[in-house]
Every structure is written in C-alpha cells, then in structure tokens.
Amino acid sequence: MNETRERVYYVYGLVRTERCIEGRSVGEHRSNGDRFLGGGFDEADFPRVWRGGHGISAIICTVDNEDFSDSGDDIRIGNLAWLAPHVVKHQSVLEKAMRFGPILPLRFGTLFESEERMDEFLNAHAATILDFLKRIEGKQEWAVQGYLDTRLCERLITARNGREKPSTVGLTPVAESLRAQLMRRDLKEAVDDWTSGKCAGFFESLMPLAANSSERRLLPRDGGADSCEMVANWAFLVERNGIDDFRALVERVSKEFSPSGLSFHLSGPWPPYSFCPALDEEPMNE
C-alpha cells in the first residue's frame, strides 16, 4: 500500500459474533458497534465490536497509522516508553474478551486500512478461524516455566557422585588447566543430563491433563548475579474444569525438585497465542 491513511483499524482479536458480548447487540452499523467491555481507554480509541461475515466479529479500535510505522520523523513503534503501555493495553483487552468465550488473538499492531479489507481477510480465513474457536471452547492457555539454580545443582551432583577435588601435585600448569576444563565439562554434562531428564519426565506427566501443548523458546537470564537459568518454557491448553488438577501437579513436582535447584512456575490464563493457526495475510504490509 503506497498511500498512508490517517486513521486505520487496529484489530485485537476475533470472536464468534454470538459470544462476543453477553446480553448486548452489536449494533446496526458495523463500524460503530458497541463499546467493548468497560472503561480504561480514551474516547477515540475505545475498543468495540465490529461484526463481520461468517458469524465472526473483530474487536477493534481506530488508531493513527503513523503511530505504528517504523519509518518517518516520528517513530513510535520503536520507542519503549510509547510501546510498553500499548502492549499492556493490547493484552488487557484480550484478557477481558476471554471472559466471554474463545478468542483468536492477533499479534500486536495488526492493522487494516478499511472495513472492506477486514471483510476480505475474514472471507479468506473464515473456516480456519471458526475451527480454531470451536477447538478452544472451554479451554485456556497456561504457561509452565522451569528454572535451574545451576550452582546449587552442581554442588549437589558433585556431592552425590562422591567426587573430591583431585590433587594437583606433580602436574604442570598446562596439565592442571586441562584437567580443570575436563572436570567442568563433565559436571556440566551431568547437570544437563539430570535437568533434561527431569524436565522431559515432568512434561510427559502433564500431557494427559492438557488438550494440547507447545514448547516455546527459552528466555535469557535477567542479568542478575543470582538469576536462575530458564530450562523449560511450555504452553498447555487446559480444560477450565481441569486446571485445579493441573496446578496441583505443577506445585507438587516443583516442591519435589526445588531442593536440587529446579523449580517450576505456573501462570495464566493467557490468550491462546501458542495454539493459533497461521493466517498468512499481512493486512497492512503489502
């Protein structure tokens, strides 16, 4: 698209029309649908429901296209002070929408230039969207992250193996350095093997309690001297009536492994990003 429009449609996510707002109508004019789920937003960009075809509605607001551009004199999308509250708002709208039923969340900054383009997008992907909303009915995404206190785990494994620091008498400095490197390598391999085995076993024990799962990329340490290393980052799609059993298992296993430096943390429910289908069209990036 060559022409920059002053106002465009920002889309948070997609829902089934009959579930988007309980006890309210969407309104006669699709672009002026009912406001969405309470206050906390400026009048100009208040989230509202836009009714599309195929029984699908979009949660939208209008924004300045230039705010989400990565070019020009006023680049906001790369400004953390501007970006952070908008990301929080995006997440907040999705979390509110989840209370009313299944939602297909769209990535931050999904823009459409017109209602016609939104119609085209829904027409192209209606079957995939409706299938996804049906599959996640009654389910929630929960995250399980595992963290390892490497130093504690190394000390415990060394003690369990009964290893003592060997004598360096008679060794040259080069030989001593080489042996130290080999010992560090062996210890790291022992820690990695122990950790991967425990994580794999735990993942398998969680699977029967979930409808689906996804392994996500590991995040780096936060930089603190005492920070733990992330060793597991999983997403699970869990039935609403099964979350208590799921939570209990996470807490029990974390308590069992924490004396060895391995702990697990449960968070959620989250918008089901980890299980969304790929919708191949980039609305404003042609």
C-alpha positions as a Markdown table, in Angstrom:
| # | Residue | x | y | z |
|---|---|---|---|---|
| 1 | Met | 0.0 | 0.0 | 0.0 |
| 2 | Asn | 1.6 | 3.3 | -1.1 |
| 3 | Glu | -0.8 | 5.8 | 0.5 |
| 4 | Thr | -0.7 | 6.4 | 4.2 |
| 5 | Arg | -4.1 | 6.8 | 5.8 |
| 6 | Glu | -4.5 | 9.0 | 8.8 |
| 7 | Arg | -6.8 | 6.6 | 10.7 |
| 8 | Val | -6.9 | 2.8 | 10.3 |
| 9 | Tyr | -8.5 | -0.2 | 12.1 |
| 10 | Tyr | -6.5 | -1.8 | 14.8 |
| 11 | Val | -7.7 | -5.4 | 15.4 |
| 12 | Tyr | -7.0 | -7.2 | 18.8 |
| 13 | Gly | -8.7 | -10.5 | 18.1 |
| 14 | Leu | -11.5 | -12.4 | 16.5 |
| 15 | Val | -14.5 | -14.0 | 18.3 |
| 16 | Arg | -17.8 | -15.7 | 17.4 |
| 17 | Thr | -20.4 | -13.0 | 17.0 |
| 18 | Glu | -23.0 | -14.7 | 19.2 |
| 19 | Arg | -20.4 | -14.9 | 22.1 |
| 20 | Cys | -18.7 | -11.5 | 21.8 |
| 21 | Ile | -20.9 | -9.6 | 24.2 |
| 22 | Glu | -23.4 | -11.3 | 26.5 |
| 23 | Gly | -26.7 | -9.5 | 26.7 |
| 24 | Arg | -25.9 | -6.8 | 24.2 |
| 25 | Ser | -26.4 | -6.3 | 20.5 |
| 26 | Val | -23.6 | -5.4 | 18.3 |
| 27 | Gly | -25.5 | -2.5 | 16.6 |
| 28 | Glu | -26.8 | -1.8 | 13.2 |
| 29 | His | -23.7 | -0.1 | 11.8 |
| 30 | Arg | -20.8 | -2.5 | 11.9 |
| 31 | Ser | -18.1 | 0.2 | 12.1 |
| 32 | Asn | -19.9 | 1.8 | 15.1 |
| 33 | Gly | -20.5 | -1.3 | 17.1 |
| 34 | Asp | -21.0 | -1.4 | 20.8 |
| 35 | Arg | -18.1 | -0.4 | 23.0 |
| 36 | Phe | -16.2 | -3.3 | 24.4 |
| 37 | Leu | -16.1 | -4.4 | 28.0 |
| 38 | Gly | -15.9 | -1.3 | 30.1 |
| 39 | Gly | -13.7 | 1.7 | 30.5 |
| 40 | Gly | -10.0 | 2.5 | 30.8 |
| 41 | Phe | -9.4 | 3.7 | 27.3 |
| 42 | Asp | -9.5 | 7.1 | 25.5 |
| 43 | Glu | -12.7 | 8.0 | 23.7 |
| 44 | Ala | -11.0 | 8.0 | 20.3 |
| 45 | Asp | -9.6 | 4.5 | 20.6 |
| 46 | Phe | -12.2 | 2.7 | 22.7 |
| 47 | Pro | -12.3 | -1.0 | 21.8 |
| 48 | Arg | -15.5 | -2.1 | 20.2 |
| 49 | Val | -17.0 | -5.0 | 18.3 |
| 50 | Trp | -17.2 | -5.0 | 14.5 |
| 51 | Arg | -19.5 | -7.6 | 13.1 |
| 52 | Gly | -18.1 | -9.4 | 10.0 |
| 53 | Gly | -19.4 | -12.2 | 7.9 |
| 54 | His | -19.5 | -15.9 | 8.7 |
| 55 | Gly | -20.6 | -15.3 | 12.3 |
| 56 | Ile | -17.2 | -13.8 | 13.2 |
| 57 | Ser | -16.7 | -10.5 | 14.9 |
| 58 | Ala | -13.5 | -8.5 | 15.4 |
| 59 | Ile | -12.5 | -6.5 | 18.5 |
| 60 | Ile | -11.2 | -3.2 | 17.1 |
| 61 | Cys | -10.4 | 0.4 | 17.6 |
| 62 | Thr | -9.1 | 3.1 | 15.3 |
| 63 | Val | -5.6 | 4.4 | 15.5 |
| 64 | Asp | -3.2 | 6.7 | 13.6 |
| 65 | Asn | -1.3 | 4.6 | 11.1 |
| 66 | Glu | 1.8 | 6.6 | 11.6 |
| 67 | Asp | 2.0 | 5.6 | 15.2 |
| 68 | Phe | 2.7 | 2.0 | 14.1 |
| 69 | Ser | 5.1 | 2.9 | 11.3 |
| 70 | Asp | 8.8 | 2.1 | 11.5 |
| 71 | Ser | 9.7 | 5.0 | 9.2 |
| 72 | Gly | 9.2 | 8.7 | 9.2 |
| 73 | Asp | 10.2 | 11.5 | 11.5 |
| 74 | Asp | 8.1 | 10.4 | 14.5 |
| 75 | Ile | 8.9 | 6.7 | 15.0 |
| 76 | Arg | 6.9 | 5.5 | 18.0 |
| 77 | Ile | 6.8 | 1.7 | 17.4 |
| 78 | Gly | 10.5 | 1.5 | 18.4 |
| 79 | Asn | 10.1 | 3.8 | 21.4 |
| 80 | Leu | 9.8 | 1.7 | 24.6 |
| 81 | Ala | 8.1 | 4.4 | 26.6 |
| 82 | Trp | 5.4 | 4.6 | 23.9 |
| 83 | Leu | 5.3 | 0.8 | 23.2 |
| 84 | Ala | 5.1 | -0.6 | 26.7 |
| 85 | Pro | 1.7 | 0.8 | 27.7 |
| 86 | His | 0.2 | 0.0 | 24.2 |
| 87 | Val | 1.3 | -3.6 | 24.6 |
| 88 | Val | -0.2 | -3.7 | 28.1 |
| 89 | Lys | -3.5 | -2.3 | 26.6 |
| 90 | His | -3.5 | -5.0 | 23.9 |
| 91 | Gln | -3.1 | -7.7 | 26.5 |
| 92 | Ser | -5.7 | -6.2 | 28.8 |
| 93 | Val | -8.3 | -6.1 | 26.0 |
| 94 | Leu | -7.7 | -9.7 | 25.1 |
| 95 | Glu | -7.9 | -10.9 | 28.7 |
| 96 | Lys | -11.2 | -9.1 | 29.1 |
| 97 | Ala | -12.5 | -10.7 | 25.9 |
| 98 | Met | -11.6 | -14.1 | 27.1 |
| 99 | Arg | -14.2 | -13.9 | 29.8 |
| 100 | Phe | -17.0 | -14.1 | 27.2 |
| 101 | Gly | -15.7 | -17.1 | 25.3 |
| 102 | Pro | -13.0 | -18.3 | 22.9 |
| 103 | Ile | -10.9 | -15.7 | 21.1 |
| 104 | Leu | -8.3 | -15.9 | 18.4 |
| 105 | Pro | -5.8 | -13.2 | 19.4 |
| 106 | Leu | -4.0 | -11.3 | 16.7 |
| 107 | Arg | -0.4 | -10.0 | 17.1 |
| 108 | Phe | 0.2 | -6.6 | 18.5 |
| 109 | Gly | -0.1 | -3.9 | 15.8 |
| 110 | Thr | -2.4 | -5.8 | 13.4 |
| 111 | Leu | -3.9 | -3.0 | 11.2 |
| 112 | Phe | -6.5 | -2.9 | 8.4 |
| 113 | Glu | -7.0 | 0.1 | 6.1 |
| 114 | Ser | -10.7 | -0.4 | 5.7 |
| 115 | Glu | -13.8 | -2.4 | 6.5 |
| 116 | Glu | -13.5 | -3.9 | 3.1 |
| 117 | Arg | -10.0 | -5.3 | 3.8 |
| 118 | Met | -11.3 | -6.8 | 7.1 |
| 119 | Asp | -14.1 | -8.4 | 5.2 |
| 120 | Glu | -11.6 | -9.8 | 2.7 |
| 121 | Phe | -9.5 | -11.2 | 5.5 |
| 122 | Leu | -12.4 | -12.9 | 7.2 |
| 123 | Asn | -13.6 | -14.4 | 3.9 |
| 124 | Ala | -10.2 | -15.8 | 3.2 |
| 125 | His | -9.8 | -17.4 | 6.6 |
| 126 | Ala | -13.3 | -18.0 | 7.9 |
| 127 | Ala | -13.1 | -21.8 | 8.0 |
| 128 | Thr | -9.7 | -21.8 | 9.8 |
| 129 | Ile | -10.9 | -19.1 | 12.3 |
| 130 | Leu | -14.2 | -20.9 | 13.1 |
| 131 | Asp | -12.4 | -24.3 | 13.5 |
| 132 | Phe | -9.9 | -22.7 | 15.9 |
| 133 | Leu | -12.6 | -21.0 | 18.0 |
| 134 | Lys | -14.5 | -24.3 | 18.2 |
| 135 | Arg | -11.4 | -26.3 | 19.3 |
| 136 | Ile | -10.5 | -24.0 | 22.1 |
| 137 | Glu | -14.1 | -23.7 | 23.5 |
| 138 | Gly | -13.9 | -24.3 | 27.3 |
| 139 | Lys | -10.1 | -24.3 | 27.3 |
| 140 | Gln | -7.4 | -21.9 | 28.5 |
| 141 | Glu | -3.7 | -21.4 | 27.7 |
| 142 | Trp | -1.4 | -21.8 | 30.7 |
| 143 | Ala | 2.3 | -21.4 | 30.8 |
| 144 | Val | 4.7 | -23.6 | 32.8 |
| 145 | Gln | 8.3 | -22.3 | 33.1 |
| 146 | Gly | 11.2 | -24.2 | 34.6 |
| 147 | Tyr | 14.2 | -22.5 | 36.3 |
| 148 | Leu | 17.5 | -24.0 | 37.4 |
| 149 | Asp | 19.9 | -22.8 | 40.1 |
| 150 | Thr | 22.9 | -24.1 | 38.3 |
| 151 | Arg | 25.4 | -23.6 | 41.2 |
| 152 | Leu | 23.2 | -25.4 | 43.7 |
| 153 | Cys | 22.6 | -28.3 | 41.3 |
| 154 | Glu | 26.3 | -28.6 | 40.5 |
| 155 | Arg | 27.2 | -28.8 | 44.2 |
| 156 | Leu | 24.6 | -31.4 | 44.9 |
| 157 | Ile | 25.6 | -33.6 | 41.9 |
| 158 | Thr | 29.2 | -33.3 | 42.9 |
| 159 | Ala | 28.3 | -34.4 | 46.4 |
| 160 | Arg | 26.1 | -37.3 | 45.3 |
| 161 | Asn | 28.8 | -38.6 | 43.0 |
| 162 | Gly | 31.3 | -38.5 | 45.9 |
| 163 | Arg | 33.8 | -36.6 | 43.9 |
| 164 | Glu | 36.6 | -34.8 | 45.6 |
| 165 | Lys | 38.9 | -32.3 | 44.1 |
| 166 | Pro | 41.9 | -34.3 | 42.8 |
| 167 | Ser | 45.4 | -33.5 | 43.9 |
| 168 | Thr | 47.4 | -31.2 | 41.5 |
| 169 | Val | 50.8 | -32.4 | 42.9 |
| 170 | Gly | 53.2 | -33.1 | 40.0 |
| 171 | Leu | 51.0 | -31.5 | 37.3 |
| 172 | Thr | 52.3 | -28.8 | 35.1 |
| 173 | Pro | 50.2 | -25.6 | 34.9 |
| 174 | Val | 49.0 | -26.6 | 31.4 |
| 175 | Ala | 48.0 | -30.1 | 32.6 |
| 176 | Glu | 46.2 | -28.7 | 35.6 |
| 177 | Ser | 44.3 | -26.3 | 33.4 |
| 178 | Leu | 43.3 | -29.0 | 31.0 |
| 179 | Arg | 42.1 | -31.3 | 33.8 |
| 180 | Ala | 40.1 | -28.5 | 35.3 |
| 181 | Gln | 38.4 | -27.9 | 31.9 |
| 182 | Leu | 37.6 | -31.5 | 31.6 |
| 183 | Met | 36.1 | -31.7 | 35.0 |
| 184 | Arg | 33.9 | -28.6 | 34.3 |
| 185 | Arg | 32.8 | -30.2 | 31.1 |
| 186 | Asp | 31.9 | -33.4 | 32.8 |
| 187 | Leu | 30.0 | -31.6 | 35.5 |
| 188 | Lys | 28.1 | -29.5 | 33.0 |
| 189 | Glu | 27.1 | -32.6 | 31.1 |
| 190 | Ala | 25.9 | -34.3 | 34.3 |
| 191 | Val | 23.8 | -31.2 | 35.2 |
| 192 | Asp | 22.4 | -31.0 | 31.7 |
| 193 | Asp | 21.5 | -34.7 | 31.6 |
| 194 | Trp | 19.8 | -34.6 | 35.0 |
| 195 | Thr | 17.9 | -31.5 | 34.2 |
| 196 | Ser | 16.7 | -32.6 | 30.7 |
| 197 | Gly | 15.6 | -36.0 | 32.2 |
| 198 | Lys | 13.6 | -34.4 | 34.9 |
| 199 | Cys | 12.0 | -31.8 | 32.6 |
| 200 | Ala | 11.1 | -34.5 | 30.0 |
| 201 | Gly | 9.5 | -36.7 | 32.6 |
| 202 | Phe | 7.5 | -33.8 | 34.0 |
| 203 | Phe | 6.4 | -32.7 | 30.6 |
| 204 | Glu | 5.1 | -36.2 | 29.9 |
| 205 | Ser | 3.2 | -36.3 | 33.2 |
| 206 | Leu | 1.5 | -33.0 | 32.3 |
| 207 | Met | 0.4 | -34.1 | 28.9 |
| 208 | Pro | -2.6 | -36.3 | 30.0 |
| 209 | Leu | -4.0 | -33.2 | 31.8 |
| 210 | Ala | -4.0 | -31.0 | 28.7 |
| 211 | Ala | -5.7 | -30.9 | 25.4 |
| 212 | Asn | -2.6 | -29.7 | 23.6 |
| 213 | Ser | 0.9 | -28.4 | 24.3 |
| 214 | Ser | 3.6 | -26.3 | 22.8 |
| 215 | Glu | 7.3 | -25.9 | 23.6 |
| 216 | Arg | 8.4 | -22.2 | 23.4 |
| 217 | Arg | 11.8 | -20.7 | 23.1 |
| 218 | Leu | 13.9 | -20.3 | 26.3 |
| 219 | Leu | 14.4 | -16.8 | 27.5 |
| 220 | Pro | 17.8 | -15.5 | 28.6 |
| 221 | Arg | 18.7 | -14.8 | 32.2 |
| 222 | Asp | 17.6 | -11.4 | 33.6 |
| 223 | Gly | 21.2 | -10.4 | 34.1 |
| 224 | Gly | 21.3 | -10.6 | 37.9 |
| 225 | Ala | 24.2 | -12.4 | 39.5 |
| 226 | Asp | 21.9 | -14.8 | 41.3 |
| 227 | Ser | 19.4 | -15.2 | 38.5 |
| 228 | Cys | 18.4 | -18.8 | 37.5 |
| 229 | Glu | 18.6 | -20.2 | 34.1 |
| 230 | Met | 15.4 | -21.0 | 32.2 |
| 231 | Val | 15.4 | -24.6 | 31.3 |
| 232 | Ala | 11.7 | -25.1 | 30.3 |
| 233 | Asn | 9.1 | -22.9 | 28.7 |
| 234 | Trp | 5.9 | -24.7 | 27.8 |
| 235 | Ala | 2.4 | -23.7 | 26.9 |
| 236 | Phe | -0.6 | -26.0 | 27.6 |
| 237 | Leu | -4.2 | -25.8 | 26.5 |
| 238 | Val | -6.1 | -26.9 | 29.6 |
| 239 | Glu | -9.9 | -27.5 | 30.1 |
| 240 | Arg | -11.3 | -25.0 | 32.5 |
| 241 | Asn | -12.6 | -27.7 | 34.8 |
| 242 | Gly | -9.2 | -29.4 | 34.9 |
| 243 | Ile | -7.0 | -26.5 | 35.9 |
| 244 | Asp | -7.1 | -27.4 | 39.6 |
| 245 | Asp | -5.5 | -30.8 | 39.0 |
| 246 | Phe | -3.0 | -29.3 | 36.6 |
| 247 | Arg | -2.0 | -26.7 | 39.1 |
| 248 | Ala | -1.7 | -29.2 | 41.9 |
| 249 | Leu | 0.7 | -31.4 | 39.8 |
| 250 | Val | 2.9 | -28.4 | 39.0 |
| 251 | Glu | 3.1 | -27.4 | 42.6 |
| 252 | Arg | 3.9 | -30.9 | 43.8 |
| 253 | Val | 6.7 | -31.5 | 41.2 |
| 254 | Ser | 8.2 | -28.1 | 41.9 |
| 255 | Lys | 8.3 | -28.8 | 45.6 |
| 256 | Glu | 9.9 | -32.2 | 44.9 |
| 257 | Phe | 12.7 | -30.8 | 42.7 |
| 258 | Ser | 13.3 | -27.4 | 44.3 |
| 259 | Pro | 15.9 | -28.7 | 46.9 |
| 260 | Ser | 18.0 | -29.7 | 43.9 |
| 261 | Gly | 17.7 | -26.3 | 42.4 |
| 262 | Leu | 15.0 | -27.0 | 39.8 |
| 263 | Ser | 11.6 | -25.1 | 40.2 |
| 264 | Phe | 8.5 | -24.8 | 38.0 |
| 265 | His | 6.2 | -21.8 | 37.8 |
| 266 | Leu | 2.6 | -21.8 | 36.5 |
| 267 | Ser | 1.0 | -18.7 | 35.1 |
| 268 | Gly | -2.2 | -17.9 | 33.2 |
| 269 | Pro | -4.7 | -18.0 | 31.8 |
| 270 | Trp | -3.3 | -16.3 | 28.7 |
| 271 | Pro | -4.7 | -15.5 | 25.3 |
| 272 | Pro | -4.1 | -18.7 | 23.3 |
| 273 | Tyr | -1.3 | -17.4 | 21.1 |
| 274 | Ser | 0.7 | -20.6 | 21.3 |
| 275 | Phe | -2.1 | -22.5 | 19.5 |
| 276 | Cys | -3.3 | -20.0 | 16.9 |
| 277 | Pro | -3.4 | -21.1 | 13.3 |
| 278 | Ala | -1.2 | -19.3 | 10.8 |
| 279 | Leu | -3.2 | -16.7 | 8.9 |
| 280 | Asp | -0.9 | -16.0 | 6.0 |
| 281 | Glu | -2.0 | -12.5 | 5.0 |
| 282 | Glu | -0.2 | -9.4 | 6.4 |
| 283 | Pro | -3.1 | -6.9 | 6.4 |
| 284 | Met | -1.1 | -3.6 | 6.1 |
| 285 | Asn | 2.2 | -4.9 | 4.8 |
| 286 | Glu | 1.7 | -5.4 | 1.1 |
